[in-house]
Structure formats: C-alpha cells, structure tokens
Amino acid sequence: MTGNTTPGKLTQRLTVDIDKCTGCECCALACSFAKTGAYNVDSGCISVLKFDESGVDCPVICQQCAEPRCVEACPRHALSKQSSSGLVILDDAFCDGCGICLTACPYGAIGPAPAGDEKRRILKCDLCGGHPACVEWCETGALSLTDKSENVPLNNSSINVLMAVKRFEIDHQTKLWKLRLGGQSLKKSKRKA
C-alpha cells in the first residue's frame, strides 16, 4: 500500500439515513460556507444526489475508509490517514490538484475546489475538526455523527451512499467524479435517453 496510511482510532464518522433526507441541501450549503466562506451547493465536500422518479435524495459524504483508496492513489502524498484520529486528512501544501484522488474514491466524495480558490485545489471532508457543520444544520437528522462502534448504522450508511452513487452513475451514464471535476451541478444533470 502506498500513501501515508497508518492505523488510527476513528471513534466517530458521518452517517446518512436516506429515509430522513428531504434533499433541501442545507448540509451542502453549511459545508460550503464552512470550507470556502460562500454559500454554494456545488462548492462543498457534500453532494446531494436527487432521484426525482423515486423521490429519494442522498447526501454523498466521505466514509473515512479504513483503507482509503484516495490516500493510496495520491502521488504527492497530500492525503494521509492520521494515526491519532483515523481521519483521512488533506494537506493543501502538497496537493497539486491532479484529481487522481477524485477518481480513486468509490463514493465520489472528493470534489474540486471552486474556481478562484487560492488556498486549496480539492475539497475533502475533515469532519470540521469534530463538529461537522452539515450535521448541525441538518434539520431532519438525516446526517449524524455516529460512534464507530455502532457497526450496523455505519455499514447501512456506507451501503446506502455507495448504492446511491452507483444508481446516479447508471442513470447519467457517467462517473460522479467526472461531473464534479467538470464543474457540472448535480441537480442540473439530465438523465440520458
């Protein structure tokens, strides 16, 4: 395994209950403001996938993987798994914006930084230092910070997010990371016939 992965003790992780998500995108707005200082649903670490036909909405969030593919893929070692917390962290000083991590993430949870952002090249969730803005602003409780020892909710959350991403990619006949890298809004994407 390449990259800077070391065993960590991730005690909490974001989880998604898609049955509670209304698609309001307050989480994406809160994330965008926390990370970039601007309210723009396309400029945060969270993307909300919308399935109009079924009425299902699903926030796509970083799963803080035990063996993160993004860390393995990063040629500049800008991503690492912290040994103390288990979080996958981005060091903007090493990131050159190549986008390899975007393609490596099976969840599509890493996105490009907004155009003109001088501080960063990609956006990667770091749980806002333990107080995620997305959780604070989620009125329905669809997002929560869950104890890692609660395996059932965590496993269900990961599966739900992965299934939503794959369904979105099938419906749109393209990879989620390609849409995000191309700066396309996910809610304006049209299903191809």
N, C-alpha and C positions, 0 to 999 in steps of 0.2 A: 504494500500500500504506500503510495506516495503522499505528499502533503504533510501537514503538521497535525496529525491526529494523535491524541493521547487520551487514555481513558479518563473520563470525567464523571462526576456525580450530578447529573442533571436531575434536580429534585422537582422541578415544575416545567410544564410545557403547555402551549396553547392548544386547546381542543375546540372542535366545531361540532355543534349539534344542528345539522341541516334542517331538522324539523322545526327549529325555532327561528331560522333566518328568514327575514322578510325581504331581503335584497335592498334595504334602504341605503346601504353603502356608508353609513356613519362610521364604521370601522375603517374603511379606506380613507375617508376624509380625516379622521383623527390621526391615523398613521401618517398620512401625507403631511399634515401640519407638524407633527412631532419630528419627522425626519427632514423636511425641506422648508418648513415655515410658510407653506402655501396650502390652500385647500384645493386639491385636485385629485380626484379618484384614480387617475392614471399615474400618479407620482408618489405612490407609497409602496410599502412592502406587501400589501394585501391586494388581491384582485378578487372581485366578486363575480363568479360565473352565474349567468342567468339562463335558465331553461324555460322559455316562455310557454312552450307547449305543455309542459308538466307543472309549471308554477313553482319549480324548485330553484332555489338560489343557494350558492355555496361559496363561502369565502375560502380562498386558497391561501394557506399560511405555511410558513416554514415549519417543518416537522422536527427540526433539531435532531436529525438522524443519528443513530448510534454509529453507523459507518457512512458518513456523508460523502456522496459522490462528488459534490461540488468541491470539497477540500481536496480529494484525490485528483480532480481534473485541473485545478488551478496551477498553471505553470509558474506563476510568480510567488506562490505561497502566501497570497494575500488573505486567504481563508484558512482558519485554523479552528480546531476544537479545543477550547480551553480546558486544561486539566482540572482546574478548581471547580468549575461550574458545569462543564459538559456542553456549554453553548457553542454553537458554530459562529465565530466572530470574523468580521471583515476588517482588515487593516487597510484603510484607504491609501496610505502612503505607498503600499506595494502594488495596489490594483492599477492595471493599465487599461482596463475596460475592454479586454479582448472578447468577453462574452462566453467563454468556454463553460464557466460555471452555470450560466443560464441553460445551456443545452444539456449539461450533466444532471441537473436537478429533475428527478422524475415527477415532482409535483408542480413544476413551473412556478415555484415560489420566489425565485430571484428575478428582479427586474432591472432594467436600465435606469439610471438616474435621469431626471428631467434635463432636457437641453438647457445649456447655460449654467448648470450646477458646477461650480468651480471646485467644490470640496470632495465630491465623490463621483464615481463612474457607474457603480451599480448600487442597487438598494437591496439589503439583506436584513431580515428581522433579527434583532438582538434582544427582544423582549423588553425593550425600553428600560434596560437596567433593572428589570424585575417588576416594573409597574407599567404593563402594556396599555398604551392609550386606547387601542382598539377594544380591549376588554372593558375599560372604564366607560366608553361611550356606546357600547352595545346594549341598547335598551331592552332587547328581548332575551338576553342571556345566551345567545347562540354561540358566542365566544366566551371561553372561560380559561383561567389559568388553573390547571389541574395538577394535583400531586402525581408525580411519575409512578408511584406505587399503585395507582388505580389503573391497572392494566386494561381492563375491559373498556372503559371510556376512551382511553388513549388509542387502543387498537381500532375500535369502531371509528373514531375520528379520522385516523390515518387512512383507513379503507374508504370512508366516505369521500374524503378530499381527493384521493387518487382516482376513485371511480368517476367523480365529477369532472376531473381534468381529462380523463380518457374519453368520457362521453362528449365533452366540449370539442376535443380534438377530432373525434369522428364526425360530429355534426358539421364542423367547419373545415374539415379535410386539410387541416394544417396543425402544426405543433403550437402549443400555447406560447412557448418561448419565442417563436418566430413573430407572433402578433405583438408581444410585448416589446421585443427588440425593434420591430418596425414602427413602434410608437402608435399602433392602432388601438383605439378604445375597444375594450372587450364587449361593452354593451352595444356598440355600433356595428360589430362584426355581423355579417349576414350569413345565414346558412346557405351553402352552395347547393344547387339543384342536382 
